Amino acid sequence: MGKRQKDSAAKTKERKSIRPALIVSERIMSDYSITLHHLLAGLADESIQSALVCQPGNNLESVVLPLVEIINHPFLELPLMGRQNKKILVERLEKFGPTVLHCLCESKAKLTRQLARRLDLPYVLTVNSLQKAFGQLAVSPRHCAKIIVPAKSIATNISNVYPRLAGQIEQINVGTFASEKVRCFLERGRPGSVVTAYRLDNVDDFENLFGAVRHLAIDGYEFMLVITGGGRAENQVRKLLSALCLLEIVIIVPGPESWRRILEAGDIYVQPAVSNAFDPLLLEAMSAGVAVAGCKGGVDELIIEGKTAIVFDAKDELSIYNALQQLFDRPELAQQLARGGQEYVREDHTVSKMVSEILRTYLDAGRWYSR
């Protein structure tokens, strides 16, 4: 066997020795379920066994794979059982034998830091949203090897808020699969379909969008607006829809299991307000061949005016109206943007590259920790 073959065999053996334990929150299981499935599937394709630490009762059908061991935490959902639950979690992880921990949500950063100390392991932390100047991101300088971010804006934000962490930050783009064809406005004369997956946590985020939708309907445009998911302001959103007489053309459906199917049936995907977190459903809409209408600000790298999206001012109802009207009146523009979005996904957001870079990060974490 030649030197090159030996090196390749050694690298393959090293990769297969990785046993990551992924620690996720309810938000990750809900909003990032497609991304999580892609990551777990990619690890399984590499013959890497992984563990998934998640709360009981989560919808696991979309992410469970043969090489994934599910570890529920908390194991006992009873008052005053925090210490016992953590002990059970440590025991389950010791039995699994991870080589690295991967915290996929900032809300689990403290728990992951504690587990890394108890198990004497390195960990990597994924940060999906912008951090506040007076926040507190739990990071262990002894155990945290890398901070993974999905966008440059988040990397810049963390470097500004936590200068001491700047050297640990690494951007790894979220990966997905782009459809072969554009889906929007394929059937001329059919009523259009507008989709949004923005959480219903603040009714103010939807006022201008609903106002624009109402005026489009008054002007004779035929379409449906589908809102996927839910949130604490759902009742207020329904009351606003009723007050605007929009209940016949706006429907709210549950997620996340229906998200991809709904996105693929849509013509236009709307991001109604500035998002301070990376939006995986916006990426999925682009990959599905749907025309995107969105606003700049926050974590907005996916929204490139004239290439992947048409841009509006989220605070201006008329601006939203004009953007949607252009897409309805000019299906060729909508299809051009949809093709641009798909090409952007194929170039910069492939699953294979995401999995490869995360695997490399796991290996680097082990080497860093054993120095």
N, C-alpha and C positions, 0 to 999 in steps of 0.2 A: 504493500500500500504506500503510495506516494505521500509527501508532506502535505500537499493540498487536501488530499482525501482524509488524512489523519486529522487535520485542522477542522475540516467540515464535520467529521464524525464527533470530534470533541465538542464542537459548538452545539450540535444536535443533542448530544447527551446532556450538556449543561442546560439547554432550554427545557428538556423533558424533566429535569430535576426540580423545576420550579413548581411550587404548590401554593398558589395565592389564595388567600381568604378575603373575599370582597364584602365590605360592610356597607350596607345601604339603609336609607331612610324610607319612610312611606312616600315621600316626594319623589325619590328616585324610582321606586317601583311603579309610581303612577306616571309622572311626566317624562321619565327617561326609560320607560320599559322597552321600547324598540332598540335604543342604544345599548342597554344592558344585555338584551338578547343577542345582539350582534357580537358583543364582546365575549360573552360566555360561549357562543357558538364558535367563534374564532379560536378561543383557547382549546375547546374540545377538538377542533380540526387539527390542532398541533399536538394532540394526545396529552394535553395538560389537564390534570384533575384540579378542580377548584371547589371552594366552599363559598356559600352565599349566606351571610348573616343578615337576617331580616326579621321583621315583626311577624308574629303569627297572624293568619287571616288574610295576608296579602294575596293578590291574584297572581299565582305563580305559573299558571298554564302557559303564558307567553314567554317564560324565561327558563323553565326547568328543562334540563338536558341530561343525558345519561351520565356524564362525567362531573355533574355538579351535585355536591352534597349540601343539603339545606340544613342550616342551624338556626333554629328559632330563638329570638331574644326580644323581649323577656320570655323565658320558658314558662314561668308561672305568673299570670296576670292577676296578682293579688296585692293588696296594700302591704307596705312594709317588707316587701320581698326583694328589694333592690340588691342587697348584698348577696343573698342566696342566688338570685338570677345571674349575677356577675360571676359567681363561683361556678355555676353550671356552664356558663358560656366559656369560661377559661378551660374547664375540663373537656368540653366538646372540641374546642380548638386544639388542645394538646393531643387529643386522640386523632384528630385529622392530620396534625403535623405540618402546619403551613411553614413556608420558607419566607414569606413576605405578606404583610397586610396591606390592603388597598381600601382606603376610606373614600367612597364616591360622593360624599355630601358633607358640607361644612358642619351640619348639625350633629354629625357623628364623630367629629374630630377629637373631642375630649375623650370619648369612649375608646377610640382607636389608640390614642396616646397611652391611656391606662393599660390597654391590652398589650401594646408593644413592650411596655416596661415589664409587665407580669410574665410575658412569654419570651422576653429577651430577643425581640425580632425587629427588623427594620420595617418601615411602612412608607407608603406614598399616599399623598392626600390630593384628591381632585377638588378644585374650587370652581364652581359653575357660575358664580354671581359676583357682582361688584361688592366690595367690602366698605363698610362705613368707617370714617376716620376715627371714631371713638369705640369701635367694636373690639372684640377680643377673639382672635383666631388661635385655637389651641394647637400649638406646634411644639414638638419635642426636638430640641437641637441635637440630641443624642440618637434619636431613633428615626426621625423624619428625613428620608433621603431626598425626596423630590416633592414639589408641588406642581401638579398637572393642571393646566388651564386649557379651555377649548377656544379661547379667543385672545387676540393681542390686547384688547381693551381691558380685559381682566388681569392680564399680566402686568400691564402698566399701573393699574389701580393698586394691586397688591404691593408692587415695588414702592409706590408712593406712600401707602398707608403703613407698610411694614418693611422699611428699607433693609433690615437685617436678613430678610428672606429672599431678597432679589436674586441671589446666586443660586437658589434652589428651584427657581421657577422654570418650567418647561412647557411650551405649548404643543399639545397634541390635538389635532383636529378630530372632531367627532366624525365617525364614518357611517355611511349608509350605502344602499344600492340604488342607482338611478334606473328608472324604467327606460325601456327602449324607445318609447314614443311619447310625444306630447299628448295630453289628455284634454286640454281645455278647448271648448267651443268646436268640437269635432262635428256635432250635429247642428247645422244651421237651422234656425227657426225654433229650436227647443228652448224652453225657459232656462235661464242661466242658474248656476248654483254657486253661492258664495259661502266659504267656510272660514271659521276662526276657531282657534283652540286656546285662546287667551283665558286665563283663570277668572272666574266670577267672584273675585274678592273685593272689588271696588266698583260700584255702579257708575261712578264718574268716568271710568275708562271707556264706557260704552255710549255715553250720551251723544257725542258728536257722530259716532258711527251710525247709531240708530236714527239720528236726525237726517243724515245723508241718505240712509236706506229709505226713510219715509218719503223724502222728496223724489227719489228715483222712482218709487212706486207711484206717486202722484203723477209723475211725468210719463207714465205708461210703460216703464220697463218691467218685464216679467221675469222674476227670479225668486229663489229661496235663499235665506241666510240660515246656515246651520252652525250652531255654537256647540262645540264638544267639551265635555268635562263639567265641572261644577265649582263651587266655592262658597264662602260664607255670605256673599251678597246675592246669592241666586234668587231669593225671594224678592229683593229690591229690583233686580234686573227684570223679573217677570212683571212686576207692577209697572215699571217704566214701559215695557213693551205693550202692556194693556192700555196705558194712558196715551200712547202714540198710535194705538189701533194697528199694531204690527203682529199680533198673535197669529194671524193667518199666514204670514210669510216668513216669520222667524221661529225656528224650533231649537230647543235645547235638548241634546242627547247625551247620555252618559259616556264616559271614557274609562280606561284607555283602550279597552279591547277593540273598540270600533273605530279608532282613529285612522289607521291606515286605509281601511275600506272607505271611510267618508272622504278622506283627502283625495283618493283616486277617483271618486265620483264628482269632485268639484271642478269648477272652471277657474275660480279666483280664490286665493287664500289671503285673508286680511289680518295684519297685525295692528290692532286698533290703538295701541298706546306704546310708549317707550318702555322697553323691557330692561331691567337691571340684571337679568340672568340670561344665559345662553338659551335660545329657544329651539329645542330639538324638533318640534313639530313644524317650525318654519323650514328647517332643513329637509324634513320628510316631504313637505309640500313641494319644495323645489325638485326633489328627486322623483316625485310622482308625475311631474310634467304639468303642474298647475301654475297659472300666472300669479305672481305675488304682488300685493299692494301693501306697503308698510311705511314706517316713519323712521327717521334717523334719530340717534341719541341712545345712550346706554350701551348695551352690547349689540351693536348693529352691523358687524362685519359682513353678514350674509346679504344685507340689503345694499346692493350696488346699483345706483340709479342708471336706468337705461340699459343695464346688462342683465341683472337678475330680478329687478323689481321696478315698479313705478312707485314714486315716493310722494307722500303727502304730509301735511302738517297736522299732527294728531289733535291739536287744539283748535283747528279750524274746520268746521263742518263743511263749508264750501269746498275746501281743498280736498277733503275725502270724497265728496260728491263728484268733483271734476275728475279725480283719479279713476274712480269706478266707472264713471260715464265713458271715459276714453276706452277702457277695456271692453265695455259692452258694445260701444259703437265701432271699435276697430279690433275685431277678433284676430286679425293678422298681427297686430301689436302684442296682444296677449300671448299668442303662440310664439312670437319672437322672444319675449321675456321668459316664457316657460322653457324654451330650448336653451336660452342663456343660463338659466338656473340649473338645468340638468348638466350642461357642460361644466359648469363651475363645480358641481358635486363630483363629477367624474375626475376632474383634475386635482381637486384639493381635499376631498372628503370620502375617500374609499375605505371600506371596512378592512381590507388587507393591510393598508398602511397604518391604520389606527391600532390594530392588533399587534402588528410587528413593532411599532414604537412603544406600546405599553409593555410588551414582553421584554424589550431592551431595557426599559425603565426598571422592571422587576429584577433583571440580572444586575444592572448597575447598582440597585439598592443593596443587594446581597454583597457585592464586592465592596461597596462603600462602608457597609456596617462591619465587615470583617477586617478592615484595615487596622 
